[in-house]
C-alpha cells in the first residue's frame, strides 16, 4: 500500500470544499440585498461556512506531493532562496494574523456575529498552519542552493 499516493488522492477533496465555500459566499446574494440587510445573523452564518470550508480546503491541499510544483510561477518562487524566504515570511504572518484575529474575536467579543465569524477564522487559521508546513517542505525540496538531488 502506497499511503503517499492515497493521501495525494485525498488532497483532491480540496476542490469540492472550495466550491462549497464559493457557494456560501454567493448564497446571501441569491435572496437579495434587502434580505442581507435585515438578516445579518444569517449572512454571518453563511460567511462563517465560507471560512470553515476554505480552511478545510486549505488543510486538504496540504496533502499534495511537496516534491512537485504546480506551475512555473510557483517554481520560480520556491527555487529562488530569497523569494522563497519572503513567501515563507508572508505565509507565516498571514497565518498568525488570521489566528490572532479569530481568537481575539471569539474570546473577547460579546457580539454574536463576530463570535460566529471568529470560529470560521480560527478554522481557516488552522488550515493555514498546515499550508505553512507544506510551504516549508516545498521550499526545502525545490530551492536551488540546497537541492542535492539534482546533481
C-alpha beads as a LAMMPS data file, in Angstrom:
LAMMPS data file: protein, C-alpha beads

151 atoms
150 bonds

1 atom types
1 bond types

-500.0 500.0 xlo xhi
-500.0 500.0 ylo yhi
-500.0 500.0 zlo zhi

Masses

1 110.0

Atoms # bond

1 1 1 0.000 0.000 0.000
2 1 1 1.367 3.367 -1.011
3 1 1 -0.001 5.750 1.597
4 1 1 1.631 8.722 -0.075
5 1 1 -0.436 8.223 -3.237
6 1 1 -3.612 7.727 -1.201
7 1 1 -3.057 10.987 0.657
8 1 1 -2.361 12.740 -2.640
9 1 1 -5.668 11.400 -3.958
10 1 1 -7.461 12.586 -0.822
11 1 1 -5.981 16.046 -1.394
12 1 1 -8.348 16.458 -4.343
13 1 1 -11.167 16.910 -1.825
14 1 1 -9.906 20.482 -1.587
15 1 1 -11.778 21.334 -4.806
16 1 1 -15.319 20.417 -3.715
17 1 1 -14.647 22.124 -0.376
18 1 1 -13.588 25.309 -2.162
19 1 1 -16.695 25.073 -4.358
20 1 1 -18.822 24.837 -1.211
21 1 1 -17.086 27.934 0.124
22 1 1 -17.808 29.701 -3.150
23 1 1 -21.476 28.672 -2.960
24 1 1 -21.852 30.013 0.584
25 1 1 -20.105 33.250 -0.378
26 1 1 -22.756 33.911 -3.043
27 1 1 -25.733 32.429 -1.183
28 1 1 -26.705 35.661 0.642
29 1 1 -26.913 37.466 -2.698
30 1 1 -29.442 34.958 -4.050
31 1 1 -32.030 36.334 -1.615
32 1 1 -31.320 39.969 -2.435
33 1 1 -29.641 42.913 -0.765
34 1 1 -32.730 43.712 1.345
35 1 1 -32.617 40.210 2.831
36 1 1 -28.940 40.615 3.651
37 1 1 -29.511 43.928 5.424
38 1 1 -32.365 42.584 7.537
39 1 1 -30.813 39.172 8.345
40 1 1 -27.226 39.880 9.348
41 1 1 -27.037 36.783 11.560
42 1 1 -27.924 34.516 8.637
43 1 1 -25.397 36.273 6.406
44 1 1 -22.722 35.906 9.103
45 1 1 -23.596 32.217 9.364
46 1 1 -23.074 31.799 5.609
47 1 1 -19.754 33.624 5.714
48 1 1 -18.719 31.520 8.685
49 1 1 -19.304 28.488 6.445
50 1 1 -17.162 30.177 3.775
51 1 1 -14.273 30.485 6.238
52 1 1 -14.726 26.930 7.519
53 1 1 -14.774 25.370 4.041
54 1 1 -11.806 27.469 2.894
55 1 1 -9.884 26.323 5.980
56 1 1 -10.766 22.694 5.311
57 1 1 -9.888 23.067 1.627
58 1 1 -6.509 24.529 2.529
59 1 1 -5.949 21.702 5.011
60 1 1 -6.684 19.070 2.345
61 1 1 -4.428 20.854 -0.138
62 1 1 -1.501 20.236 2.210
63 1 1 -1.712 16.507 1.443
64 1 1 -0.299 17.094 -2.058
65 1 1 3.147 15.937 -3.116
66 1 1 5.704 18.518 -1.960
67 1 1 8.344 17.290 -4.395
68 1 1 6.370 18.769 -7.311
69 1 1 5.370 22.343 -8.049
70 1 1 2.001 23.250 -9.502
71 1 1 3.151 25.725 -12.167
72 1 1 6.104 27.747 -13.497
73 1 1 5.273 30.756 -11.332
74 1 1 5.475 28.793 -8.068
75 1 1 8.616 27.023 -9.309
76 1 1 10.330 30.407 -9.788
77 1 1 9.459 31.376 -6.223
78 1 1 10.453 28.140 -4.492
79 1 1 13.718 27.661 -6.411
80 1 1 14.970 31.136 -5.517
81 1 1 16.175 31.242 -1.881
82 1 1 15.367 34.936 -1.451
83 1 1 11.869 34.731 -2.968
84 1 1 11.148 31.520 -1.073
85 1 1 12.091 33.100 2.257
86 1 1 9.879 36.108 1.504
87 1 1 6.995 33.755 0.657
88 1 1 7.517 31.836 3.912
89 1 1 7.560 35.080 5.920
90 1 1 4.356 36.287 4.221
91 1 1 2.573 32.963 4.789
92 1 1 3.720 32.954 8.433
93 1 1 2.428 36.488 9.004
94 1 1 -0.870 35.699 7.291
95 1 1 -1.289 32.517 9.339
96 1 1 -0.648 34.065 12.726
97 1 1 -2.575 37.243 11.927
98 1 1 -5.589 35.113 10.954
99 1 1 -5.331 33.046 14.143
100 1 1 -4.896 36.101 16.361
101 1 1 -7.919 37.851 14.829
102 1 1 -10.003 34.693 15.228
103 1 1 -9.002 34.015 18.831
104 1 1 -9.422 37.613 19.950
105 1 1 -12.770 37.882 18.208
106 1 1 -14.018 34.641 19.716
107 1 1 -12.907 35.192 23.309
108 1 1 -13.066 38.963 23.696
109 1 1 -16.124 39.998 21.694
110 1 1 -19.615 39.936 23.147
111 1 1 -21.129 40.360 19.683
112 1 1 -22.779 37.158 18.483
113 1 1 -21.999 37.858 14.811
114 1 1 -18.295 38.430 15.496
115 1 1 -18.139 35.226 17.555
116 1 1 -19.729 33.365 14.640
117 1 1 -17.185 34.686 12.138
118 1 1 -14.305 34.211 14.562
119 1 1 -14.908 30.480 14.758
120 1 1 -14.575 30.191 10.973
121 1 1 -11.493 32.408 11.077
122 1 1 -9.867 30.072 13.616
123 1 1 -10.609 27.046 11.394
124 1 1 -9.090 28.884 8.436
125 1 1 -6.022 29.737 10.552
126 1 1 -5.585 26.084 11.470
127 1 1 -5.715 25.191 7.774
128 1 1 -3.079 27.862 7.127
129 1 1 -0.785 26.242 9.712
130 1 1 -0.778 23.092 7.587
131 1 1 -0.254 25.218 4.482
132 1 1 2.749 26.860 6.145
133 1 1 4.270 23.457 6.924
134 1 1 3.735 22.353 3.332
135 1 1 5.268 25.593 2.022
136 1 1 8.340 24.943 4.160
137 1 1 8.643 21.421 2.727
138 1 1 8.197 22.652 -0.854
139 1 1 10.857 25.306 -0.253
140 1 1 13.291 22.727 1.122
141 1 1 12.597 20.365 -1.783
142 1 1 12.994 22.930 -4.557
143 1 1 15.475 25.604 -3.526
144 1 1 18.473 25.705 -5.824
145 1 1 21.093 26.469 -3.168
146 1 1 20.404 23.330 -1.085
147 1 1 18.992 20.858 -3.584
148 1 1 21.444 17.934 -3.587
149 1 1 19.241 15.553 -5.558
150 1 1 19.538 17.274 -8.938
151 1 1 23.326 16.787 -9.260

Bonds

1 1 1 2
2 1 2 3
3 1 3 4
4 1 4 5
5 1 5 6
6 1 6 7
7 1 7 8
8 1 8 9
9 1 9 10
10 1 10 11
11 1 11 12
12 1 12 13
13 1 13 14
14 1 14 15
15 1 15 16
16 1 16 17
17 1 17 18
18 1 18 19
19 1 19 20
20 1 20 21
21 1 21 22
22 1 22 23
23 1 23 24
24 1 24 25
25 1 25 26
26 1 26 27
27 1 27 28
28 1 28 29
29 1 29 30
30 1 30 31
31 1 31 32
32 1 32 33
33 1 33 34
34 1 34 35
35 1 35 36
36 1 36 37
37 1 37 38
38 1 38 39
39 1 39 40
40 1 40 41
41 1 41 42
42 1 42 43
43 1 43 44
44 1 44 45
45 1 45 46
46 1 46 47
47 1 47 48
48 1 48 49
49 1 49 50
50 1 50 51
51 1 51 52
52 1 52 53
53 1 53 54
54 1 54 55
55 1 55 56
56 1 56 57
57 1 57 58
58 1 58 59
59 1 59 60
60 1 60 61
61 1 61 62
62 1 62 63
63 1 63 64
64 1 64 65
65 1 65 66
66 1 66 67
67 1 67 68
68 1 68 69
69 1 69 70
70 1 70 71
71 1 71 72
72 1 72 73
73 1 73 74
74 1 74 75
75 1 75 76
76 1 76 77
77 1 77 78
78 1 78 79
79 1 79 80
80 1 80 81
81 1 81 82
82 1 82 83
83 1 83 84
84 1 84 85
85 1 85 86
86 1 86 87
87 1 87 88
88 1 88 89
89 1 89 90
90 1 90 91
91 1 91 92
92 1 92 93
93 1 93 94
94 1 94 95
95 1 95 96
96 1 96 97
97 1 97 98
98 1 98 99
99 1 99 100
100 1 100 101
101 1 101 102
102 1 102 103
103 1 103 104
104 1 104 105
105 1 105 106
106 1 106 107
107 1 107 108
108 1 108 109
109 1 109 110
110 1 110 111
111 1 111 112
112 1 112 113
113 1 113 114
114 1 114 115
115 1 115 116
116 1 116 117
117 1 117 118
118 1 118 119
119 1 119 120
120 1 120 121
121 1 121 122
122 1 122 123
123 1 123 124
124 1 124 125
125 1 125 126
126 1 126 127
127 1 127 128
128 1 128 129
129 1 129 130
130 1 130 131
131 1 131 132
132 1 132 133
133 1 133 134
134 1 134 135
135 1 135 136
136 1 136 137
137 1 137 138
138 1 138 139
139 1 139 140
140 1 140 141
141 1 141 142
142 1 142 143
143 1 143 144
144 1 144 145
145 1 145 146
146 1 146 147
147 1 147 148
148 1 148 149
149 1 149 150
150 1 150 151
